């Protein structure tokens, strides 16, 4: 696996004028793998947009290296870079605590006939509490837990999860002739690995829905 990043040239509006919806970013990512485009054998590429201070980056996780020239189509020249992700993943250990960042599409299904679980509709979670619970509920299956700690030194009986929702928005997606808005939520915090193989799987395949459109990419860094 390879992790690639390029700074988006947000100061050059003429260059980035096409980046008005998630589908445009999706196309940018897909075109960055020209051999797959030529053969028609597409692989899954996870990606997300990171806002770090005044700069905005496109981050891509892929089985193969992208074409950095194409990856710089809407980027600042000279900022595209790729590194192997496998060696980092191989060094992860059971019980290890890590800092994480995840951009996801927290949703749930509402059934018209709940007792039969038929005619379901996928709808987004709206509140921060709902979105946070969505992540907590999926953590065990994804191979990690979200540790708790006292809310403050004055409230030792009240525990809180060691993560926060740091950004929420509703980007546009043009799909199948219609326009929809997707709930996009970015979480940051601390986690601990509880199932190493499941955790590695989530790191490479993503978490949640709309993974083709900038959701689901979980990245981690060692604490300290």
C-alpha positions as a Markdown table, in Angstrom:
| # | Residue | x | y | z |
|---|---|---|---|---|
| 1 | Unk | 0.0 | 0.0 | 0.0 |
| 2 | Unk | 1.1 | 3.6 | -0.7 |
| 3 | Unk | 0.1 | 6.8 | 1.0 |
| 4 | Unk | 0.3 | 9.9 | -1.2 |
| 5 | Unk | -0.3 | 13.6 | -0.5 |
| 6 | Unk | -0.5 | 16.8 | -2.5 |
| 7 | Unk | -1.3 | 20.3 | -1.4 |
| 8 | Unk | -4.4 | 21.6 | -3.3 |
| 9 | Unk | -3.7 | 24.9 | -5.0 |
| 10 | Unk | -6.6 | 26.7 | -3.4 |
| 11 | Unk | -4.9 | 30.1 | -4.3 |
| 12 | Unk | -5.2 | 29.3 | -8.0 |
| 13 | Unk | -9.0 | 29.5 | -8.6 |
| 14 | Unk | -8.6 | 29.1 | -12.4 |
| 15 | Unk | -6.8 | 25.8 | -11.8 |
| 16 | Unk | -9.2 | 24.4 | -9.2 |
| 17 | Unk | -12.5 | 25.7 | -10.6 |
| 18 | Unk | -13.7 | 22.2 | -11.4 |
| 19 | Unk | -13.3 | 21.0 | -7.9 |
| 20 | Unk | -16.9 | 22.0 | -6.9 |
| 21 | Unk | -18.2 | 18.6 | -5.8 |
| 22 | Unk | -17.0 | 15.2 | -4.5 |
| 23 | Unk | -17.3 | 13.6 | -7.9 |
| 24 | Unk | -14.6 | 15.9 | -9.3 |
| 25 | Unk | -12.2 | 14.9 | -6.5 |
| 26 | Unk | -13.1 | 11.3 | -7.2 |
| 27 | Unk | -12.2 | 11.7 | -10.9 |
| 28 | Unk | -9.0 | 13.4 | -10.0 |
| 29 | Unk | -8.0 | 10.5 | -7.8 |
| 30 | Unk | -9.0 | 7.9 | -10.4 |
| 31 | Unk | -7.1 | 9.7 | -13.2 |
| 32 | Unk | -4.0 | 9.6 | -11.1 |
| 33 | Unk | -3.7 | 5.9 | -11.9 |
| 34 | Unk | -3.6 | 6.0 | -15.7 |
| 35 | Unk | -2.7 | 2.3 | -16.1 |
| 36 | Unk | -5.8 | 1.3 | -14.3 |
| 37 | Unk | -7.8 | 3.7 | -16.5 |
| 38 | Unk | -6.3 | 2.1 | -19.6 |
| 39 | Unk | -6.8 | -1.5 | -18.6 |
| 40 | Unk | -10.2 | -0.9 | -17.0 |
| 41 | Unk | -9.1 | -2.8 | -14.0 |
| 42 | Unk | -9.8 | -0.3 | -11.2 |
| 43 | Unk | -8.7 | -0.8 | -7.6 |
| 44 | Unk | -10.1 | 0.8 | -4.6 |
| 45 | Unk | -8.5 | 4.1 | -3.6 |
| 46 | Unk | -9.3 | 5.7 | -0.3 |
| 47 | Unk | -8.9 | 9.4 | -0.1 |
| 48 | Unk | -9.8 | 12.5 | 2.0 |
| 49 | Unk | -9.3 | 16.2 | 2.1 |
| 50 | Unk | -7.3 | 17.5 | 5.1 |
| 51 | Unk | -7.4 | 21.1 | 6.2 |
| 52 | Unk | -4.2 | 21.9 | 8.1 |
| 53 | Unk | -4.1 | 25.6 | 9.0 |
| 54 | Unk | -4.5 | 27.7 | 5.9 |
| 55 | Unk | -3.5 | 24.8 | 3.6 |
| 56 | Unk | -5.6 | 22.0 | 2.1 |
| 57 | Unk | -4.3 | 18.6 | 1.1 |
| 58 | Unk | -5.5 | 15.6 | -0.8 |
| 59 | Unk | -4.5 | 12.4 | 0.9 |
| 60 | Unk | -4.7 | 9.1 | -1.1 |
| 61 | Unk | -4.2 | 5.5 | 0.0 |
| 62 | Unk | -3.8 | 3.0 | -2.8 |
| 63 | Unk | -2.4 | -0.4 | -3.6 |
| 64 | Unk | -0.2 | 1.0 | -6.4 |
| 65 | Unk | 1.8 | 4.3 | -6.7 |
| 66 | Unk | -0.1 | 7.1 | -8.4 |
| 67 | Unk | 1.3 | 9.2 | -11.3 |
| 68 | Unk | 2.6 | 12.2 | -9.4 |
| 69 | Unk | 2.3 | 14.4 | -12.4 |
| 70 | Unk | -1.5 | 13.7 | -12.7 |
| 71 | Unk | -1.8 | 13.9 | -8.9 |
| 72 | Unk | -0.5 | 17.5 | -9.2 |
| 73 | Unk | -3.2 | 18.5 | -11.7 |
| 74 | Unk | -5.0 | 20.6 | -9.1 |
| 75 | Unk | -2.0 | 20.8 | -6.7 |
| 76 | Unk | 0.8 | 23.1 | -5.9 |
| 77 | Unk | 3.8 | 22.2 | -8.1 |
| 78 | Unk | 6.4 | 20.2 | -6.2 |
| 79 | Unk | 4.2 | 19.2 | -3.3 |
| 80 | Unk | 3.1 | 15.7 | -4.5 |
| 81 | Unk | 4.8 | 12.8 | -2.6 |
| 82 | Unk | 4.3 | 9.1 | -2.2 |
| 83 | Unk | 5.6 | 6.7 | 0.5 |
| 84 | Unk | 5.2 | 3.0 | 1.2 |
| 85 | Unk | 2.6 | 2.4 | 4.0 |
| 86 | Unk | 3.3 | -1.3 | 4.4 |
| 87 | Unk | 6.3 | -1.0 | 6.7 |
| 88 | Unk | 4.4 | 1.3 | 9.0 |
| 89 | Unk | 1.4 | -1.1 | 9.1 |
| 90 | Unk | 3.7 | -4.1 | 9.8 |
| 91 | Unk | 5.2 | -2.4 | 12.9 |
| 92 | Unk | 1.8 | -1.9 | 14.6 |
| 93 | Unk | 1.3 | -3.9 | 17.8 |
| 94 | Unk | -1.6 | -5.3 | 19.7 |
| 95 | Unk | -2.4 | -2.9 | 22.6 |
| 96 | Unk | -0.6 | 0.0 | 21.0 |
| 97 | Unk | -2.1 | 3.5 | 21.6 |
| 98 | Unk | -2.2 | 5.8 | 18.6 |
| 99 | Unk | -3.3 | 9.2 | 17.6 |
| 100 | Unk | -5.9 | 9.0 | 14.8 |
| 101 | Unk | -7.8 | 11.0 | 12.2 |
| 102 | Unk | -10.8 | 9.7 | 10.4 |
| 103 | Unk | -13.2 | 11.4 | 7.9 |
| 104 | Unk | -16.4 | 9.4 | 7.6 |
| 105 | Unk | -20.0 | 9.4 | 6.6 |
| 106 | Unk | -21.9 | 8.3 | 9.8 |
| 107 | Unk | -25.3 | 6.9 | 8.9 |
| 108 | Unk | -27.9 | 4.5 | 10.1 |
| 109 | Unk | -30.8 | 2.6 | 8.5 |
| 110 | Unk | -34.5 | 3.4 | 9.2 |
| 111 | Unk | -36.9 | 0.6 | 8.4 |
| 112 | Unk | -40.5 | 1.1 | 7.4 |
| 113 | Unk | -41.2 | -2.3 | 8.8 |
| 114 | Unk | -38.7 | -2.5 | 11.7 |
| 115 | Unk | -39.8 | -6.0 | 12.9 |
| 116 | Unk | -38.9 | -7.4 | 9.5 |
| 117 | Unk | -36.0 | -5.0 | 8.7 |
| 118 | Unk | -37.5 | -4.4 | 5.3 |
| 119 | Unk | -37.7 | -1.3 | 3.1 |
| 120 | Unk | -34.8 | 0.4 | 4.8 |
| 121 | Unk | -33.6 | 3.9 | 4.2 |
| 122 | Unk | -30.1 | 5.0 | 4.9 |
| 123 | Unk | -30.0 | 8.4 | 6.6 |
| 124 | Unk | -27.2 | 10.4 | 8.2 |
| 125 | Unk | -26.6 | 11.0 | 11.8 |
| 126 | Unk | -27.1 | 14.7 | 12.5 |
| 127 | Unk | -25.9 | 15.5 | 16.0 |
| 128 | Unk | -22.3 | 15.3 | 17.3 |
| 129 | Unk | -23.5 | 12.9 | 20.0 |
| 130 | Unk | -25.0 | 10.6 | 17.3 |
| 131 | Unk | -22.0 | 10.8 | 15.1 |
| 132 | Unk | -19.7 | 10.0 | 18.1 |
| 133 | Unk | -21.8 | 7.0 | 19.1 |
| 134 | Unk | -21.6 | 5.8 | 15.5 |
| 135 | Unk | -17.8 | 5.6 | 15.8 |
| 136 | Unk | -17.9 | 4.0 | 19.3 |
| 137 | Unk | -20.3 | 1.4 | 18.1 |
| 138 | Unk | -18.0 | 0.3 | 15.2 |
| 139 | Unk | -14.7 | 0.5 | 17.1 |
| 140 | Unk | -14.7 | -3.1 | 18.5 |
| 141 | Unk | -15.4 | -4.8 | 15.1 |
| 142 | Unk | -12.8 | -2.5 | 13.5 |
| 143 | Unk | -10.1 | -3.7 | 16.0 |
| 144 | Unk | -9.7 | -0.8 | 18.3 |
| 145 | Unk | -11.2 | 0.8 | 21.4 |
| 146 | Unk | -11.5 | 4.5 | 22.3 |
| 147 | Unk | -10.1 | 4.8 | 25.8 |
| 148 | Unk | -11.9 | 6.9 | 28.5 |
| 149 | Unk | -10.4 | 9.4 | 30.8 |
| 150 | Unk | -11.7 | 11.8 | 33.4 |
| 151 | Unk | -13.4 | 14.8 | 31.9 |
| 152 | Unk | -11.3 | 17.0 | 34.3 |
| 153 | Unk | -9.4 | 16.7 | 37.5 |
| 154 | Unk | -12.5 | 18.0 | 39.3 |
| 155 | Unk | -14.9 | 15.4 | 37.7 |
| 156 | Unk | -13.2 | 12.0 | 38.3 |
| 157 | Unk | -16.5 | 10.3 | 38.2 |
| 158 | Unk | -17.3 | 11.6 | 34.8 |
| 159 | Unk | -15.5 | 9.8 | 31.9 |
| 160 | Unk | -15.2 | 11.0 | 28.3 |
| 161 | Unk | -13.9 | 9.4 | 25.2 |
| 162 | Unk | -10.5 | 10.6 | 24.1 |
| 163 | Unk | -11.6 | 11.8 | 20.7 |
| 164 | Unk | -13.5 | 14.8 | 19.3 |
| 165 | Unk | -15.5 | 15.8 | 16.2 |
| 166 | Unk | -13.2 | 18.5 | 14.7 |
| 167 | Unk | -15.1 | 19.2 | 11.5 |
| 168 | Unk | -18.6 | 18.7 | 10.0 |
| 169 | Unk | -20.0 | 19.7 | 6.7 |
| 170 | Unk | -22.3 | 18.7 | 3.8 |
| 171 | Unk | -20.3 | 18.5 | 0.5 |
| 172 | Unk | -22.2 | 18.1 | -2.8 |
| 173 | Unk | -22.1 | 15.0 | -4.9 |
| 174 | Unk | -23.4 | 14.8 | -8.5 |
| 175 | Unk | -24.4 | 11.2 | -9.1 |
| 176 | Unk | -26.6 | 9.5 | -11.6 |
| 177 | Unk | -28.1 | 12.8 | -12.8 |
| 178 | Unk | -29.0 | 14.1 | -9.4 |
| 179 | Unk | -27.3 | 16.2 | -6.8 |
| 180 | Unk | -27.1 | 15.0 | -3.2 |
| 181 | Unk | -25.4 | 16.2 | -0.1 |
| 182 | Unk | -23.4 | 13.8 | 2.1 |
| 183 | Unk | -22.7 | 14.2 | 5.8 |
| 184 | Unk | -18.9 | 14.4 | 6.2 |
| 185 | Unk | -17.5 | 14.3 | 9.7 |
| 186 | Unk | -13.8 | 14.3 | 10.8 |
| 187 | Unk | -12.8 | 12.7 | 14.1 |
| 188 | Unk | -9.5 | 13.1 | 15.9 |
| 189 | Unk | -8.2 | 11.6 | 19.1 |
| 190 | Unk | -6.6 | 8.5 | 20.6 |
| 191 | Unk | -7.3 | 4.8 | 20.1 |
| 192 | Unk | -5.9 | 1.5 | 21.3 |
| 193 | Unk | -5.5 | -1.6 | 19.1 |
| 194 | Unk | -7.5 | -4.5 | 20.4 |
| 195 | Unk | -7.5 | -6.8 | 17.3 |
| 196 | Unk | -4.5 | -6.3 | 15.1 |
| 197 | Unk | -5.7 | -8.1 | 12.0 |
| 198 | Unk | -9.1 | -6.4 | 12.0 |
| 199 | Unk | -7.4 | -3.0 | 12.6 |
| 200 | Unk | -5.0 | -3.5 | 9.7 |
| 201 | Unk | -8.0 | -4.4 | 7.5 |
| 202 | Unk | -9.8 | -1.2 | 8.4 |
| 203 | Unk | -6.6 | 0.9 | 7.8 |
| 204 | Unk | -6.4 | -0.4 | 4.2 |
| 205 | Unk | -10.1 | -0.8 | 3.3 |
| 206 | Unk | -11.7 | 2.0 | 5.2 |
| 207 | Unk | -14.6 | 2.5 | 7.6 |
| 208 | Unk | -18.2 | 3.3 | 6.8 |
| 209 | Unk | -20.0 | 4.3 | 3.6 |
| 210 | Unk | -19.1 | 6.5 | 0.6 |
| 211 | Unk | -15.5 | 5.4 | 0.5 |
| 212 | Unk | -15.2 | 6.3 | -3.1 |
| 213 | Unk | -16.1 | 9.9 | -2.3 |
| 214 | Unk | -13.6 | 11.0 | 0.4 |
| 215 | Unk | -14.9 | 9.1 | 3.4 |
| 216 | Unk | -13.6 | 6.2 | 5.4 |
| 217 | Unk | -9.9 | 6.8 | 5.4 |
| 218 | Unk | -8.4 | 6.2 | 8.9 |
| 219 | Unk | -4.8 | 7.3 | 9.5 |
| 220 | Unk | -2.8 | 6.9 | 12.7 |
| 221 | Unk | 0.4 | 8.1 | 14.3 |
| 222 | Unk | 2.3 | 6.8 | 17.3 |
| 223 | Unk | 1.7 | 8.8 | 20.5 |
| 224 | Unk | 4.3 | 11.3 | 21.6 |
